[in-house]
Amino acid sequence: MGLCRNTFAASCSALQLIGNQNVLASLQHCHDALHQAHRGLQTLAEARQGEAKPLNLCNAVNEALHQAMDSNDKALVFGEDVAFGGVFRCTVGLLERFGRRVFNTPLAEQGIVGFGIGLASQGYTAIAEIQFADYIYPAFDQLVNEAAKYRYRSGGDFTAGGLTVRTPYGGCPGMARVWQFVATTFRAAAGAAISSTPDTPGLAIVTSSP
């Protein structure tokens, strides 16, 4: 677990599904937003405490989740073991601060993502965690055939744009099933596009097309 925690800073992947009429513009926006967020989170401690404090990616994710929950009363965080802080401690402090808006789920990735799609279609900001990227495959159909095409299939009446799926990869080298990079799998998915920035290695955005 110590090895996992130490390597997580360079090994995190997020899959965010956003309904947007202009995919290219959306991707550029995501690219710029990730760059700005990375810079901003590095100086967050300076703004709060008066002196700079470096943040690794795990701490940055935790800060971002706190900010998202603070600014949006309809934001929910859920997944396997997120209530106690998660295996990589990215959700530490959320349960204590936001109560019932943070909750554990059964070990069922397909159900986690399907539940998130339902929440997003009803106007919630659904932030789901898949504990390890290798475990996302049971939810593959939900992501590429449901979430990525939700707006198109409903003729624009509904969207899964409020759904974010965050999952770490590469944290435990040498182990057979909890280190693979899976984001490229989604590049071939019709209705989805991927963007990332050099400042956030391993952080990918999957945007649903109209």
C-alpha positions in Angstrom: 0.0 0.0 0.0 2.9 2.3 0.7 4.2 1.8 -2.9 0.7 2.5 -4.2 0.5 5.7 -2.3 3.9 6.9 -3.3 3.4 6.3 -7.0 -0.2 7.6 -7.1 1.0 11.2 -7.5 1.9 10.5 -11.1 -0.7 7.9 -11.7 -4.3 9.1 -11.7 -6.9 9.1 -14.5 -10.3 10.8 -14.6 -13.0 10.2 -17.1 -15.4 13.1 -17.3 -18.4 13.0 -19.6 -19.8 16.4 -20.7 -22.6 17.1 -23.0 -21.4 19.8 -25.4 -22.4 21.0 -28.9 -18.8 21.7 -29.9 -16.5 18.9 -29.1 -13.3 20.6 -30.2 -14.1 23.8 -28.3 -15.0 21.7 -25.2 -11.7 19.8 -25.4 -9.7 23.1 -25.6 -11.7 24.4 -22.7 -10.9 21.2 -20.7 -7.2 21.5 -21.6 -7.1 25.1 -20.4 -9.1 24.4 -17.3 -6.8 21.5 -16.3 -3.7 23.7 -16.8 -5.2 26.5 -14.7 -6.4 24.1 -12.0 -2.9 22.6 -11.7 -1.3 26.0 -11.3 -4.0 27.2 -8.9 -3.9 24.2 -6.6 -0.1 24.5 -6.2 -0.6 28.0 -4.8 -3.8 27.2 -2.7 -1.8 26.8 0.5 -0.1 30.2 -0.1 -3.5 31.9 -0.3 -4.7 30.2 2.9 -1.5 30.2 5.1 0.7 32.9 3.7 3.4 30.5 2.4 3.7 28.1 -0.5 3.1 24.4 0.1 3.7 21.8 -2.6 0.8 19.5 -3.5 1.1 16.1 -5.1 -1.7 15.0 -7.5 -3.5 13.1 -4.7 -3.7 16.2 -2.6 -4.8 18.3 -5.6 -7.6 15.9 -6.3 -8.7 16.1 -2.7 -8.7 19.9 -2.8 -10.6 19.9 -6.1 -13.3 17.6 -4.6 -13.7 19.9 -1.6 -14.0 22.9 -3.8 -16.6 21.2 -6.1 -18.7 20.0 -3.1 -18.5 23.5 -1.5 -19.6 25.3 -4.6 -22.4 22.9 -5.7 -25.0 21.5 -3.3 -26.0 18.9 -5.9 -22.5 17.4 -6.2 -22.2 13.8 -4.8 -19.1 11.7 -4.4 -19.6 7.9 -4.3 -17.6 4.7 -5.0 -15.9 1.8 -3.2 -14.5 2.9 0.2 -14.7 6.7 -0.5 -16.4 7.4 2.8 -13.4 6.6 4.8 -11.0 8.4 2.4 -10.4 5.8 -0.3 -7.4 3.5 -0.7 -5.3 6.4 -2.0 -6.8 8.9 0.5 -8.1 11.2 -2.2 -11.5 11.6 -0.4 -10.2 12.2 3.1 -12.4 14.6 5.0 -15.3 14.7 2.6 -17.7 12.6 4.7 -17.0 14.6 7.8 -17.6 17.9 5.9 -20.4 17.0 3.5 -22.2 14.1 5.3 -24.7 12.1 3.2 -23.5 13.5 -0.1 -20.5 11.2 0.3 -21.2 7.4 0.4 -19.8 4.0 -0.3 -21.2 1.7 -3.0 -21.2 -2.0 -3.5 -18.3 -3.6 -5.4 -20.2 -3.2 -8.7 -18.5 -0.9 -11.3 -21.3 -1.3 -13.8 -23.8 -0.2 -11.1 -21.6 2.7 -9.9 -21.4 4.2 -13.4 -25.1 3.4 -14.3 -26.2 5.1 -11.0 -24.0 8.1 -11.9 -25.6 8.4 -15.4 -29.0 8.4 -13.8 -28.0 11.1 -11.3 -26.4 13.3 -14.1 -29.5 13.0 -16.3 -31.5 14.5 -13.4 -29.3 17.5 -13.0 -26.9 16.2 -10.3 -23.1 16.5 -10.4 -22.1 12.8 -10.0 -18.5 12.2 -9.1 -17.9 8.5 -9.1 -14.7 6.7 -8.2 -13.6 3.4 -9.6 -11.0 2.1 -7.1 -8.5 0.9 -9.8 -8.5 1.6 -13.5 -8.4 -2.1 -14.3 -11.8 -2.5 -12.6 -13.5 -0.1 -15.0 -14.1 -2.7 -17.7 -17.4 -4.0 -16.2 -18.6 -0.4 -16.7 -17.3 -0.1 -20.2 -20.8 -0.5 -21.8 -22.3 2.1 -19.5 -19.5 4.6 -20.4 -19.3 4.2 -24.2 -22.8 3.1 -25.1 -24.9 5.0 -22.5 -23.1 8.0 -21.1 -21.2 9.0 -24.2 -24.3 8.8 -26.4 -26.9 9.9 -23.9 -27.5 13.3 -25.4 -27.6 11.9 -29.0 -29.9 9.0 -28.2 -32.4 11.3 -26.4 -32.4 13.9 -29.2 -30.9 16.5 -26.8 -33.5 16.0 -24.1 -31.1 14.5 -21.6 -27.4 14.5 -21.0 -24.8 12.8 -18.8 -22.7 15.9 -18.8 -22.7 16.0 -15.0 -20.9 12.7 -14.6 -17.3 12.4 -13.8 -15.6 9.0 -13.3 -12.2 9.2 -11.6 -9.9 6.2 -11.5 -6.2 5.7 -10.7 -3.8 3.7 -12.7 -0.1 2.7 -12.5 0.0 2.7 -8.8 1.2 -0.8 -8.1 3.8 -1.9 -10.8 4.4 -5.6 -10.9 0.9 -6.5 -9.9 -1.2 -8.2 -12.6 -4.4 -6.2 -12.4 -4.1 -2.8 -10.8 -1.6 -0.9 -12.8 -2.7 -0.8 -16.5 -3.3 2.4 -18.4 -6.8 2.1 -19.8 -7.6 5.6 -21.1 -6.5 4.7 -24.6 -9.3 2.1 -24.7 -11.8 4.9 -24.8 -10.2 6.8 -27.7 -12.0 4.4 -30.2 -15.4 4.9 -28.5 -17.8 6.7 -30.9 -19.2 9.8 -29.2 -16.2 10.4 -27.0 -12.9 12.4 -27.3 -10.0 12.5 -24.9 -7.8 15.4 -23.9 -5.0 15.8 -21.3 -2.3 18.3 -20.4 1.5 17.9 -19.7 1.0 19.4 -16.3 -1.4 16.7 -15.2 0.1 13.4 -16.5 -2.4 10.6 -16.6 -5.4 12.9 -16.2 -7.7 12.4 -19.2 -11.0 14.1 -20.1 -13.6 12.1 -22.1 -16.1 14.4 -23.7 -19.4 13.2 -25.1 -20.2 14.4 -28.6 -23.7 15.8 -29.5 
